[in-house]
């Protein structure tokens, strides 16, 4: 009852990789019935577990029948085949099936497992050694604070209609662009705090990035897919640092919704091999809430800078 979830370590090689997942009900005589399916473009960083879901559904398994997960490199004509050639090795595969029955109602039904959060980018690690002790400290990449312009979280009613947009524009900025997402990719974290807080991190693989001359970088989901339609960071010749993002639920899972009412939030863009760029709204950053209800949280014109 819901979305079958797969957690696995994936070793990926080649170009334009994808995973087509199929969940089957298998009868004792070996015949199969399709329960659910889905497509996923895996991360390429090999940093740890990857989490992806099949489309939500409702299905009643027959007594004595089994469930089988099939992972394929394509599922045509349901989904368009990849443009490239690739190999994916999946290990430590775990399949979670949400069910209607309560835990303990039968031996197969367990309590909900804790969520698995995939990593984003490697954190910097420093080691300090004294004659008697060794201390290892893990630190996130350096953060640069950027003055925001506007931040809007929409939820008209259906998940596919959800949308998050954000802009930043800091004149005479002393911030610099450190990192190269064309070579190492990036990650984007979106935060909306309030009565019902939500946060979501998106992987932005290097295949989606391109350089904007010598000014910065721009991302599009045209090749890698995913809900992040666009993202950009650049510093113009007159010293203005600009950032922009658009995330659309119709392209993939978007769980960030208006906090109703909202207190603070914003977004953080982390460039691979470089710095984090924080854009905050309200809270310490200030700003004007133009709209704050269950369908939309729209904040603009912060008076300061903060990391959400």
The 8 nearest C-alpha neighbors of each residue, nearest first, counted from 0:
[[1, 57, 98, 97, 99, 56, 58, 2],
 [2, 0, 55, 56, 97, 57, 3, 98],
 [1, 3, 55, 54, 53, 52, 4, 56],
 [4, 2, 96, 53, 52, 95, 1, 97],
 [5, 3, 52, 95, 94, 51, 2, 53],
 [4, 6, 94, 51, 93, 50, 52, 95],
 [7, 5, 50, 93, 49, 92, 48, 94],
 [8, 6, 92, 48, 91, 49, 90, 9],
 [7, 9, 48, 90, 89, 47, 91, 49],
 [10, 8, 89, 88, 11, 7, 87, 90],
 [9, 11, 88, 87, 45, 89, 8, 12],
 [12, 10, 87, 86, 9, 43, 88, 13],
 [13, 11, 86, 85, 87, 10, 14, 16],
 [14, 12, 85, 84, 86, 11, 16, 15],
 [13, 15, 83, 16, 85, 84, 12, 82],
 [16, 14, 83, 81, 82, 17, 13, 85],
 [17, 15, 14, 85, 40, 81, 41, 13],
 [16, 18, 40, 39, 72, 41, 15, 19],
 [19, 17, 39, 72, 71, 38, 20, 40],
 [18, 20, 38, 71, 73, 70, 74, 72],
 [21, 19, 70, 36, 37, 69, 18, 38],
 [20, 22, 36, 69, 68, 35, 23, 70],
 [21, 23, 68, 35, 34, 67, 36, 33],
 [24, 22, 33, 67, 34, 32, 66, 31],
 [23, 25, 66, 32, 31, 65, 67, 33],
 [24, 26, 31, 65, 64, 30, 29, 66],
 [25, 27, 64, 29, 28, 30, 31, 24],
 [28, 26, 29, 64, 25, 63, 30, 65],
 [27, 29, 26, 30, 25, 31, 64, 65],
 [30, 28, 26, 27, 25, 31, 64, 24],
 [29, 31, 26, 28, 25, 32, 27, 24],
 [32, 30, 25, 24, 23, 26, 29, 33],
 [31, 33, 24, 23, 34, 25, 30, 26],
 [34, 32, 23, 35, 22, 24, 31, 21],
 [33, 35, 23, 22, 32, 24, 58, 36],
 [36, 34, 22, 21, 33, 54, 53, 56],
 [35, 37, 21, 53, 20, 54, 22, 34],
 [36, 38, 53, 20, 54, 19, 39, 21],
 [39, 37, 19, 18, 20, 40, 17, 36],
 [40, 38, 18, 17, 41, 19, 51, 37],
 [39, 41, 17, 16, 18, 42, 38, 223],
 [42, 40, 39, 17, 43, 16, 18, 49],
 [41, 43, 44, 40, 204, 202, 45, 49],
 [42, 44, 45, 11, 41, 204, 10, 12],
 [43, 45, 46, 42, 120, 47, 11, 204],
 [46, 44, 47, 43, 10, 9, 42, 11],
 [47, 45, 44, 118, 48, 121, 119, 120],
 [46, 48, 45, 8, 49, 117, 118, 9],
 [49, 47, 8, 7, 117, 6, 50, 46],
 [48, 50, 7, 117, 6, 8, 47, 51],
 [49, 51, 6, 5, 48, 7, 117, 52],
 [52, 50, 5, 4, 49, 39, 6, 53],
 [51, 53, 4, 3, 5, 2, 54, 37],
 [52, 54, 37, 36, 3, 2, 35, 55],
 [53, 55, 2, 37, 36, 35, 56, 52],
 [56, 54, 2, 1, 53, 3, 57, 0],
 [55, 57, 1, 0, 2, 54, 58, 35],
 [56, 58, 0, 1, 59, 55, 34, 2],
 [59, 57, 60, 56, 0, 34, 35, 1],
 [58, 60, 61, 57, 0, 34, 62, 98],
 [61, 59, 58, 62, 64, 24, 65, 66],
 [60, 62, 64, 63, 59, 26, 65, 24],
 [63, 61, 64, 60, 65, 59, 26, 27],
 [62, 64, 61, 65, 27, 26, 60, 25],
 [65, 63, 26, 61, 62, 25, 27, 24],
 [64, 66, 25, 24, 67, 26, 63, 27],
 [65, 67, 24, 23, 25, 68, 22, 64],
 [68, 66, 23, 22, 24, 69, 65, 25],
 [69, 67, 22, 21, 23, 70, 66, 20],
 [68, 70, 21, 20, 22, 67, 71, 23],
 [71, 69, 20, 19, 18, 21, 68, 72],
 [72, 70, 19, 73, 18, 20, 69, 74],
 [71, 73, 18, 19, 17, 70, 74, 16],
 [72, 74, 19, 71, 80, 75, 18, 17],
 [75, 73, 78, 77, 19, 76, 71, 80],
 [76, 74, 77, 78, 79, 73, 80, 19],
 [75, 77, 78, 74, 79, 80, 73, 19],
 [78, 76, 75, 74, 79, 73, 80, 37],
 [79, 77, 75, 76, 74, 80, 73, 38],
 [78, 80, 75, 76, 81, 77, 74, 73],
 [81, 79, 73, 78, 75, 82, 74, 72],
 [82, 80, 83, 15, 79, 16, 17, 73],
 [81, 83, 15, 80, 84, 14, 16, 79],
 [84, 82, 14, 15, 81, 85, 16, 13],
 [83, 85, 13, 14, 82, 86, 15, 16],
 [84, 86, 13, 12, 14, 16, 83, 87],
 [85, 87, 12, 11, 13, 88, 84, 16],
 [86, 88, 11, 10, 89, 9, 12, 85],
 [87, 89, 10, 9, 90, 11, 86, 8],
 [88, 90, 9, 8, 7, 87, 10, 92],
 [91, 89, 8, 92, 7, 9, 88, 10],
 [92, 90, 7, 8, 93, 89, 6, 48],
 [91, 93, 7, 90, 6, 89, 94, 8],
 [92, 94, 6, 5, 7, 91, 95, 4],
 [95, 93, 5, 4, 6, 96, 92, 3],
 [96, 94, 4, 3, 5, 97, 93, 6],
 [95, 97, 3, 98, 94, 4, 2, 0],
 [98, 96, 0, 1, 95, 3, 2, 99],
 [99, 97, 0, 100, 96, 1, 108, 101],
 [98, 100, 0, 101, 97, 1, 57, 108],
 [101, 99, 98, 104, 102, 108, 105, 103],
 [100, 102, 104, 103, 99, 108, 98, 110],
 [103, 101, 109, 108, 110, 104, 100, 105],
 [102, 104, 105, 108, 101, 106, 109, 110],
 [103, 105, 102, 101, 100, 108, 106, 107],
 [106, 104, 103, 107, 108, 102, 100, 101],
 [105, 107, 108, 103, 104, 109, 102, 101],
 [106, 108, 105, 109, 103, 104, 102, 100],
 [109, 107, 102, 106, 105, 103, 104, 101],
 [110, 108, 102, 111, 107, 103, 106, 112],
 [109, 111, 102, 112, 108, 101, 103, 113],
 [112, 110, 109, 113, 97, 102, 114, 95],
 [111, 113, 110, 114, 109, 95, 115, 97],
 [114, 112, 111, 115, 110, 116, 95, 109],
 [115, 113, 112, 116, 111, 50, 117, 6],
 [116, 114, 117, 113, 50, 6, 48, 49],
 [115, 117, 114, 118, 50, 48, 49, 119],
 [118, 116, 49, 48, 115, 119, 47, 50],
 [119, 117, 120, 46, 116, 47, 121, 48],
 [118, 120, 186, 202, 117, 121, 200, 46],
 [121, 119, 122, 118, 271, 186, 185, 269],
 [122, 120, 123, 119, 46, 118, 139, 272],
 [121, 123, 139, 138, 120, 140, 124, 137],
 [122, 124, 138, 137, 139, 140, 121, 125],
 [125, 123, 137, 136, 138, 122, 126, 135],
 [124, 126, 136, 135, 137, 127, 123, 138],
 [125, 127, 135, 134, 136, 128, 124, 133],
 [128, 126, 134, 133, 135, 125, 129, 136],
 [127, 129, 133, 132, 134, 126, 130, 131],
 [128, 130, 132, 131, 133, 127, 134, 126],
 [129, 131, 132, 128, 133, 127, 134, 126],
 [130, 132, 129, 133, 128, 134, 127, 126],
 [133, 131, 129, 128, 130, 134, 127, 135],
 [134, 132, 128, 127, 129, 135, 126, 131],
 [133, 135, 127, 126, 128, 136, 132, 129],
 [136, 134, 126, 125, 127, 133, 137, 124],
 [137, 135, 125, 124, 126, 138, 134, 127],
 [138, 136, 124, 123, 122, 125, 135, 139],
 [137, 139, 123, 122, 124, 136, 140, 125],
 [140, 138, 122, 123, 141, 137, 121, 142],
 [139, 141, 274, 275, 122, 123, 142, 138],
 [142, 140, 274, 275, 139, 143, 273, 138],
 [143, 141, 275, 276, 274, 140, 144, 277],
 [142, 144, 276, 275, 277, 145, 174, 141],
 [145, 143, 277, 304, 276, 305, 278, 142],
 [144, 146, 278, 277, 304, 147, 169, 143],
 [147, 145, 304, 169, 167, 278, 168, 303],
 [148, 146, 167, 278, 168, 149, 166, 145],
 [147, 149, 167, 166, 300, 299, 168, 146],
 [150, 148, 299, 166, 165, 298, 147, 300],
 [151, 149, 165, 298, 297, 164, 299, 166],
 [150, 152, 297, 164, 296, 163, 298, 165],
 [153, 151, 163, 296, 295, 257, 162, 256],
 [152, 154, 295, 162, 161, 294, 155, 163],
 [153, 155, 161, 294, 156, 256, 295, 160],
 [156, 154, 294, 160, 153, 157, 161, 295],
 [157, 155, 154, 158, 160, 294, 161, 159],
 [156, 158, 160, 159, 155, 161, 154, 248],
 [157, 159, 160, 161, 248, 156, 253, 154],
 [158, 160, 249, 248, 157, 161, 247, 250],
 [161, 159, 157, 158, 248, 155, 249, 162],
 [160, 162, 154, 248, 158, 153, 159, 247],
 [161, 163, 247, 153, 246, 248, 152, 160],
 [162, 164, 152, 246, 151, 245, 153, 247],
 [165, 163, 245, 151, 244, 150, 246, 162],
 [164, 166, 150, 244, 149, 243, 151, 245],
 [167, 165, 243, 148, 149, 242, 147, 150],
 [166, 168, 147, 148, 242, 241, 146, 243],
 [169, 167, 241, 240, 148, 147, 146, 170],
 [168, 170, 240, 146, 239, 172, 145, 241],
 [169, 171, 239, 172, 238, 168, 240, 237],
 [172, 170, 238, 239, 173, 169, 237, 240],
 [171, 173, 170, 174, 169, 239, 238, 240],
 [172, 174, 175, 171, 238, 240, 170, 239],
 [175, 173, 172, 143, 176, 240, 145, 144],
 [174, 176, 177, 173, 234, 172, 143, 240],
 [177, 175, 178, 174, 215, 233, 234, 274],
 [176, 178, 273, 274, 175, 179, 270, 272],
 [273, 179, 177, 272, 270, 271, 274, 180],
 [178, 180, 181, 182, 271, 183, 270, 272],
 [181, 179, 184, 183, 182, 271, 185, 270],
 [182, 180, 205, 208, 179, 183, 184, 209],
 [181, 183, 180, 179, 205, 184, 271, 208],
 [182, 184, 271, 180, 205, 181, 179, 272],
 [185, 183, 205, 180, 204, 271, 203, 181],
 [184, 186, 270, 271, 203, 180, 269, 204],
 [187, 185, 202, 269, 203, 201, 268, 119],
 [186, 188, 268, 201, 200, 267, 269, 202],
 [187, 189, 200, 267, 266, 199, 201, 268],
 [188, 190, 266, 199, 198, 265, 200, 187],
 [189, 191, 198, 264, 265, 266, 197, 192],
 [190, 192, 264, 197, 196, 258, 198, 263],
 [193, 191, 196, 263, 264, 262, 261, 258],
 [192, 194, 261, 262, 258, 196, 195, 260],
 [193, 195, 258, 260, 259, 196, 261, 192],
 [196, 194, 258, 193, 259, 197, 192, 257],
 [197, 195, 192, 193, 258, 191, 194, 198],
 [198, 196, 255, 191, 190, 192, 195, 256],
 [197, 199, 190, 189, 255, 191, 200, 196],
 [198, 200, 189, 188, 255, 201, 190, 254],
 [201, 199, 188, 187, 189, 202, 186, 198],
 [202, 200, 187, 186, 188, 203, 199, 227],
 [201, 203, 186, 204, 185, 187, 119, 200],
 [202, 204, 185, 186, 184, 201, 205, 207],
 [205, 203, 184, 206, 207, 202, 185, 42],
 [204, 206, 184, 181, 207, 208, 180, 183],
 [207, 205, 204, 208, 223, 222, 181, 184],
 [206, 208, 219, 218, 205, 223, 220, 204],
 [209, 207, 218, 181, 205, 217, 206, 180],
 [210, 208, 217, 216, 181, 218, 211, 207],
 [209, 211, 216, 212, 215, 217, 208, 181],
 [212, 210, 215, 216, 214, 213, 217, 209],
 [211, 213, 214, 210, 215, 216, 209, 233],
 [212, 214, 215, 211, 210, 216, 233, 234],
 [215, 213, 233, 234, 212, 211, 235, 216],
 [216, 214, 233, 211, 232, 210, 213, 234],
 [215, 217, 210, 211, 232, 231, 209, 233],
 [216, 218, 231, 209, 208, 230, 210, 232],
 [219, 217, 208, 230, 207, 229, 231, 209],
 [220, 218, 229, 207, 221, 228, 208, 230],
 [219, 221, 224, 223, 228, 222, 207, 225],
 [220, 222, 219, 224, 223, 207, 228, 225],
 [221, 223, 220, 224, 207, 206, 219, 15],
 [224, 222, 220, 207, 221, 206, 225, 204],
 [225, 223, 220, 222, 221, 226, 250, 40],
 [224, 226, 251, 250, 227, 220, 223, 228],
 [225, 227, 251, 250, 247, 246, 228, 248],
 [228, 226, 246, 229, 225, 245, 220, 247],
 [227, 229, 220, 246, 245, 219, 226, 247],
 [230, 228, 219, 218, 245, 244, 227, 220],
 [229, 231, 244, 218, 243, 217, 245, 219],
 [232, 230, 217, 243, 242, 216, 218, 244],
 [231, 233, 242, 216, 215, 241, 217, 243],
 [234, 232, 215, 214, 241, 240, 216, 235],
 [235, 233, 240, 214, 239, 238, 241, 215],
 [234, 236, 239, 237, 238, 214, 233, 240],
 [235, 237, 238, 234, 239, 214, 213, 240],
 [236, 238, 235, 239, 171, 234, 170, 240],
 [239, 237, 171, 235, 236, 172, 234, 170],
 [240, 238, 170, 235, 234, 169, 171, 172],
 [241, 239, 234, 169, 168, 233, 172, 238],
 [240, 242, 168, 167, 233, 232, 234, 239],
 [243, 241, 232, 167, 231, 166, 233, 168],
 [242, 244, 166, 231, 230, 165, 167, 232],
 [243, 245, 230, 165, 229, 164, 231, 166],
 [244, 246, 164, 229, 228, 163, 227, 230],
 [245, 247, 227, 163, 226, 228, 162, 164],
 [248, 246, 162, 226, 249, 250, 161, 227],
 [247, 249, 159, 161, 253, 251, 250, 160],
 [248, 250, 159, 247, 251, 160, 226, 161],
 [249, 251, 226, 248, 225, 247, 252, 224],
 [252, 250, 226, 225, 248, 249, 253, 247],
 [251, 253, 248, 254, 226, 250, 158, 249],
 [254, 252, 248, 255, 251, 226, 161, 158],
 [253, 255, 256, 252, 199, 197, 198, 158],
 [254, 256, 197, 253, 198, 199, 191, 257],
 [257, 255, 154, 152, 258, 254, 153, 197],
 [256, 258, 296, 259, 295, 152, 293, 153],
 [259, 257, 195, 193, 261, 260, 196, 194],
 [260, 258, 292, 293, 261, 257, 194, 291],
 [259, 261, 258, 193, 194, 291, 292, 262],
 [260, 262, 193, 258, 259, 192, 263, 291],
 [261, 263, 193, 192, 282, 281, 260, 264],
 [262, 264, 281, 282, 192, 280, 261, 191],
 [265, 263, 191, 190, 307, 280, 192, 279],
 [264, 266, 279, 190, 278, 307, 280, 189],
 [265, 267, 189, 278, 188, 190, 277, 307],
 [266, 268, 277, 188, 276, 187, 278, 269],
 [267, 269, 187, 276, 275, 186, 270, 188],
 [270, 268, 275, 186, 185, 274, 276, 187],
 [269, 271, 185, 273, 178, 180, 274, 272],
 [272, 270, 183, 185, 184, 180, 273, 178],
 [271, 273, 178, 270, 183, 179, 274, 180],
 [178, 274, 272, 177, 270, 271, 140, 179],
 [273, 275, 141, 140, 177, 270, 269, 142],
 [274, 276, 269, 142, 268, 141, 143, 140],
 [275, 277, 143, 268, 267, 142, 144, 269],
 [278, 276, 267, 306, 144, 145, 266, 143],
 [277, 279, 145, 147, 266, 265, 306, 146],
 [280, 278, 265, 305, 307, 306, 284, 264],
 [279, 281, 284, 264, 265, 263, 301, 285],
 [285, 282, 280, 286, 263, 284, 283, 301],
 [281, 283, 263, 285, 284, 262, 280, 264],
 [282, 284, 285, 281, 305, 303, 304, 280],
 [285, 283, 303, 304, 281, 305, 280, 282],
 [281, 286, 284, 301, 302, 282, 283, 280],
 [301, 285, 287, 281, 300, 299, 280, 302],
 [286, 288, 299, 298, 289, 300, 301, 285],
 [289, 287, 298, 290, 297, 291, 286, 299],
 [290, 288, 297, 298, 287, 291, 299, 296],
 [291, 289, 297, 288, 296, 295, 292, 298],
 [290, 292, 296, 260, 295, 259, 288, 297],
 [293, 291, 259, 295, 294, 260, 296, 290],
 [294, 292, 259, 257, 295, 291, 258, 154],
 [293, 295, 154, 155, 292, 153, 257, 296],
 [296, 294, 153, 292, 152, 257, 293, 291],
 [295, 297, 291, 152, 257, 290, 151, 292],
 [296, 298, 151, 290, 289, 150, 288, 295],
 [299, 297, 288, 150, 287, 149, 289, 151],
 [300, 298, 149, 287, 286, 148, 301, 150],
 [299, 301, 286, 148, 287, 302, 149, 147],
 [286, 302, 300, 285, 284, 303, 280, 299],
 [301, 303, 285, 284, 286, 300, 304, 146],
 [302, 304, 284, 301, 285, 146, 305, 283],
 [303, 305, 284, 146, 144, 145, 279, 278],
 [306, 304, 279, 284, 144, 283, 307, 278],
 [305, 307, 277, 279, 278, 144, 304, 267],
 [306, 264, 279, 265, 305, 190, 266, 277]]
